[in-house]
Amino acid sequence: MSRWIGGFGGTIALLAAPLLAQSLWQVHIEAAGRYRTEGRFEASEKAYQKAIEEVSGGGERDPRLAITLQNYAFLHHVQGNLERAGDLYEQALKLGKASLGPNHAEVGRCLSNLGSLRMRQGNYAAAERLLERAVEIKANSFGAEHPELSSTLANLGVLYFEQGRYGEAEPVFRRALAIDQKAWGDDDPRLATSLHNLAGVYKAQGRSLEAEKLLEWALGIKRAAGDSGAAGVANTLVSLASVRKEQGRYSDAEEVLLEAVGIWREQKQQDRARFAIALNNLAILYLAWGRADKAEPLFESALSTLKSSVGAEHPRVALVLANRADLALQAGRLGDGESDLRRAIQISRHALGLDHPQLATCYDKLAGLLVRRNRYGEAEKLYRQALTIRRRTFGNAHPRVATTTHNLATLLHSKKRYKKAESLYREALKSWEESLGDNHPRVATLLDNYARLLREMGRGDEAATIDARARRAWAAIGRLNDGNRHRRNRS
């Protein structure tokens, strides 16, 4: 399956530290913050360094030093300099606890930002500890319904979402949305993050109608705020297109994606990467729609734009190459697809390391292609490598782990290695039922495959039971789709 870039996956909230009383130090801090928002990162860094020099004489117990370091870390964080940002957050956290106390609101802000950074680095265990502590401190400092708490709840929900813990993410996102609604009402643009995050959970669970309603709400808010030409609207349009594509509403998805492409085409040079991502997603839509002739030039444009804006070795280039491989696979150009995937693997290894989940995605795709080329030994090895990375990154219960587990099971099934295939089918089924529910297309497809395996093993009665479960799942999915179409036709 081609990888849709952007849209869902959760929106992380970062908080710059607030400022203290007016002083030369504050002049530097304010200038640094202004330069940062303008994208003048070099000037911002110099201003932060001046602010650090201004307060360095006060010693480590001067709270201004902790606040400065947190702002300085924030600058590196938003630029993607994660290692440097992490070091600065750690320093700020240590100094903040010493100068302000371990339960101070400022410490909670720093914990929240550091938690979001650790999550981005894939260190989910550390991120969870940091974010849960940040929620506790902020709730005690500001109150359980203060909007300051919402941003950290959003980060915690994103953490759960990234690990496939959708059942835990949903109430956290609901709580954040309730706080935002109480603080600002139903039509404030600040609701958009919470609406997007909750919609992402619903989409992942196959609850596309509920996801669509939330995204339409967010889009309406942004348009009413006069934000029709901004990148924020385009982000929502990309997410909405993803939902409509899942529903098979390709024409509706095309309409909103074309609008997003138009918005990003008009943005400044630094947004060319987002323009390329919109082109990639439009190509994926056309590929699913069976319009490969329209997909191919879009993939080419996306690659050209990305290479000129972020460089040929950027991880997003690898993702687009991996998606273009699906086009080659569909056209029967297996050699071209393999070439794209091997190049994507090379880029991902160099840019992200040997244990990054993007590399697992590339391994999984290449394994599927090699199955088509009857190179089963290589394919099995790649599936197992992908599975190792995904288990290490997400844990055993994540739906992406289940995807690779299911793919490996089908390979072993085809080679009549029935016992191991059955074990993997059962493992994937348990994971998908817990994360996606009983009536999801992936679950129904797996049940079909499992029933076929059982028949081949001569276990007809068990196969009939699994077949019945599959039929119930497909019937429920059909009723849901019919209901969605009926409700759309009435609207």
N, C-alpha and C positions, 0 to 999 in steps of 0.2 A: 504494500500500500504506500502511495506517495505521501510524503511528510508535509502537511500544511504548516507553514511557518507563520508565527505571530498569532494574534487572536487570543486563544485560551492558553492556560498554563498558569493563570493567576497574575495579578498585578501587585507587585511588591511596593510597599510604601516606605520611603526613606525620610528621615527628619533631620534637618540641620538643627544644631543646638541654638537656643535663644541667646540674646545678647544681654549684657549687664549694663551698668550705668555708663553715661557718655564719658569718653576719655580718648587719648590718642590711640590706645589699644583698640577701642571700639571703632575708631575711624578706619583703621586697617582691616578690621573684621568686616565692617560694612562694605568696604571697597572690594574685599576678596569675594564676598557673597555676590555682589553686583556683577563682578567680572565672571564669576562662575555661571550665573544665569544667562549671561550674554555669550557664553561659550568661549570666553577669553581665558583659557585655563592657565596659560603661562603667567599672565598678569595676576590671576587669582593666587597662584602658588607663591609668587613673590610677596604679595600682600599678607598671606598667612604667615610666611616666614618672618616678616617684620612684626606681626602681632606676637609671635612667639618670643622674639627678641625683647619686645616691650615688657612682657610679663615675666621673663625668665628670672629677674632679680627677686621676685616675690617668693621663690621656692616652690616646692612641690605641693604645699598646702594652699597655694593661691588657686581658687576654683577657676579663675580665668584661664589658667594653663590647660586644665582638663577640657574646658569648653572650646578653646582654640584648637586643640588637638582633635577633638571630635569633628569640628567643622572642616579641618584639614583632611581628616580621614574621609569625610563625606565627599570632598572634591575628588579624591582618588577613586572612591567607590563609583561615582557616577561616570568616571572615565574608563572604568573597567580595570583599573590597576589594583587588583584584588589583594595581592600579597602585601603591597605597601599599605593599602587601606586597613587591612587586618592588623598589621603591626601598630598603626596609629590608634585604631579603636582600642586595642588592648592596653596601650599606654594611657589613653584617655580614661578608660574604665578603672584602671588601678589608681590613677590620680583623683578621679572623681569620688571613688569610695573613700579615699583618705581625706579629701578636703570637704566633701559634702555629706558623707555618710553612705552606707551601702544601700539604704532604702530611699534615697533622694530621687525625685522625678527625673533629674538629669541623667542619673545612672540608668534609669529605666529606658530613656531614649537611646543611650549608647548601647545597651544590651539589645534593643530592638534592631538597630542598624547592624550591629555585629552578627546578630542571628541571621538577618537576611543575607549578609555576605557569606557566612558559613554555608547557608543553604545553596547559594549560587556556586560555591566550591564543591558541592556534593557531600559536605560533612553534615548529614542530616541529624545525627545523634547530638552533636554539639549545638546545632541550630535549635533543636527542640528544647534543650535545657535553657539556652539563652532567652528564647522567645517566651517560654512559659514563665520564667522569672520576670521578664519585662512586663508581661500581662499582670502579674501579681503586684509589682511595684506601682505600676500606673493606676491600677484599680484602687489601691490604697491611697495614692497621692491625689488623684483627681476625682475618684468616684467611679462606680461600676457602669455609669451611663454617660460618661464624659467622652466627647468626640476624640480627645487625645488617645483614648484606649483603642479606638476603631482601627487606627493604622497598624498597631501591633497585632491585633486580632487578625487583620488581613494577612500579615506576614505569617502568622501561625497557621492560618487556614491554607495559605499557599504551600507551606511546608507539608501539611497533611495531603494536599492535593497531589503534589509532586511525587509522593510515595504511594499514590493510589489508595490512600485512606479516605475515600470519598465520604463514607458515613461519619467520620470525625470532622472532615472539612465542612460539611454542610451546616451543622449547628453553629460553628464558629463564624462562618460567613453570614449566616442569618442574624447572629448577634451583632456583628459589625453593621449590617444594613439597618437593623432596628435602631441602633445608636445614632447612625447618620440621619435616619428619617426623623427621629425625635429632635435632634439638634437643628436640622436645617429644613425639614419639610420634604415633600415628595418631588419637588421640581428643581432642587438645587443641583448644579453640575457636580458637586462633591459626592453625590450618591453614585456616580458612574462606576467608580472602582469596585464598590461593594456589589453593584448589579452585575458587572462583568464577572467577578469572581464566582458568585453564586450560579450564574448562567453556565460557567465552565464546568462546575460540578454536575449540573443537570445534564449537560451535553454528554459528559463522560459516562453518566449512568443511563444514557439512552432516553432521557426525558426531554426530547428536543422541543416539544411545544412549550414547556415551561421555560426552557432556555431562551427560546425565541421571544417570548413575551417580555422577559427581563431586558434583553438586548434592544428590543423596540422601545421600551421605556427609556433606557439610557440614551438611545439615539434621539428620541423626542426631546429629552432634556437638553442635549447638546445643541440641537437645531434651534430650540426656543431661546437658548442663550446667545444666539447669533454666532455660533461656532461652526457654521456649515462648511467653511473652507479649511478648517484646521485639521491637523494630523490626528487629533483625538477623535474626530468624527470618522476618519478613515479607519482607525483601529477598530471602532465599533462595527463599521461596515464589513471589515474582514471577518470578524467573529460571527456576524449575522450570516454572511455568505457560507461560512463553514457549517452552520446549523442547517441552512436550507439545502446545501449539498448533501448532507447526511439524510435529509428527508427525500432526496431524489428530485428536488425542485430546482433543476439546473438553470432554467431560464431566470427564475427569481434570484438565484445566487449570482448569475452572470451580471444582472442589472446592478446589484449593489457593489460587486467587485469592480466593475467598470467605473463606477463613481469613485471608489477608493483609488483606483489607478489614476484617474483624472486629478484628484486632490494632490496625490503625491508627485504627479508630474509637474505640478506648479510650485512645489516646495523648493527651498533653497538647496544648494549643492550638498550640504551635510545630510540631507534627507534622501539622497539618491539610493542608499541601501534599502530604505523602506519602500521606495518605488519598485526596486528590483524584487523585493519580497512579494509585493502585490502582483507583479507579473508572474512570479513562480506559482502563486496560489491560483491565479486565473488559468495558467497552463494545466495545473492539476485538475481543476474543474472540467476543462475541455477534454482531458484524457479520460476522466470518469464518464463523461457524456458521450464518448465515442467519436470525438471530433479531433483526432490526432493531428490533422492538417493545421488546425489553429493552435494546438499546444506547442508544436515544435518551434516555431519562430519566437514564441513567448519565452520558452526556456533559454533560447539563444540570447534574447535581449536581456533576460534576467542575469545570465552569466556575464555578459559583456558589461552591464551596468555595475554589477558587484565587483568585478575585477578592476574597473576603473575607479571605483569609489573606496573600496576597502582592501583591495589587493587580491591577487590570484590564489594566495595561500590562506585566505580567511575561511573559518569553519562554515560560514553560510554558503560559500562557493561549493563546499563539499556536499551540503544538503541539496542544493539545486542539481548538482551532478547526479546524486543518488536518485532524485526524482526523475531526471531526464532518462536515467536507466530504465525506469518503468515504461517510458514511451518506447524505447528500443525493444524491450521485452515484449510489449504488446504487438509491435510490428514484426516480431520474429528476428530482429537483428541482435542476436544474443551476444555476438562478439563485441558490438558497440556498447551494449549494456554492461558487459563485464569490464570493458576498458574504463567506462565512466565510474563504476563502483570501485575499481581498484585505485583509481586516481582519488576518489572521495576518501577512501581508507587511508591513503598516503597523507593527504592533507590533514585529516582528523587526527591521525597519530602524531604528526609533527606539531600541530597547533594545540591539541587538547590532552595529549598523553595517551597511554595505553589502556587506561581504565575508564575512559569517559563514556557515558551512555550513548553519545552520538556514534561512536565507533561501533557499539553493539548494534545500532540500527543498520549501519552499513554492512556489518557481518551478516545480519539476518537477511538483508536483501540479496547479498551476493550468494548466500547459501541457497535461497529460493531459485535464483537463476541457474546455479550449478546443478540443481536437481533436474531442471529442464534440459540440461546438457548431459544428463546421465552420469555426472561426476559425483556419485553419492558419498564416497569417502571424504572428499574435500568439503562437501556440503555439511556432512555431519560434524566435522571438526569445527567449522565456522559457527554452526548453531550452538555447539557446546561453548565456544569462546564467548558468543553473545550472551548466552545464559549465565555464564560465570560473572561477566561484567554487570549484567542487570541485577542478578541476585546480590552482588556485593554493594551495588549502588542503592537499590530500592528495597531489598529484602525479598523474601520468598512470595509474599502475597500480592505484589504489584501486578496490575493487568498487563504491563509490558513484559514482565517475566512470564506470565501465562501465554502471551502471544508466541514467544519463542519456544516455550514448552510445547505448545500445540503444534507448531511447525515441525519441531523435532519428532514429536509423536507421529505425525503423518508420514514423515520420511521413514521412520522405523517400521511403521505399519506397512508401507509399500514394499519393504524388504522382508516382510513376514517375520519380523522380530516382535512377535505379538505380546509377549509378557512385559517387556520394557515399554512398548508403545502404550499398553493399557495403563500402566502405572503413571505415565506422563499425561495421558488423557484425563485421568482422574485428578491429578494434581492441578492441571489447567482448569478443569471444570470447577473444582472447589474455589479456586481463586476468582474466576470470572463470576460465579454465582454470588460470591460475597461482595465483590466490588461493583458489578454491573446489574445484578438482579437475575431472576430466573428467566425473564422474558426479553432477552437481548439477542440480536441476530448472531453475535459471536457464540453465545451459549447454545443457541439452537443449531448452528452449524457444527459445533463440536459434538453435540449429542448425536447428530446424524452420522458423523465419522465414527464415534464410539460404538454406535449400534451396528454399523457395518463390520467393525472389527470383531465384535462379539459373535456375529453370524459366521464370519470366517473361521472363528475358533470353535464353532459347533455349539455355542451356548445360546440357542435360539430363544429360550424363555427370557433370559436376561436382556437379550437384544430387543425383544418385543416391549419390555418395560421401558427401556431407554428410548425406543421409537415413539412410544406413547408420550413420554415427556417432551420429546422434540416436537411432536405434532401440536401439543398444548402450547409450547413456546411460540411456534410459528403462527398459530391461530391468534394468540394474544398480541403478537407483533402486528399481524394483519388488522386486527380490530383497532389497535392504537393508531395505525397509519390511516385507516378509514376514518376514524374519529378526527384525526388532525385535518384530513382533507375536507371533511364536512364542516368543521369549525372555520377553516380558512374560507370556504365558499360562502359561508354566512356572513363573514366579516366584510 
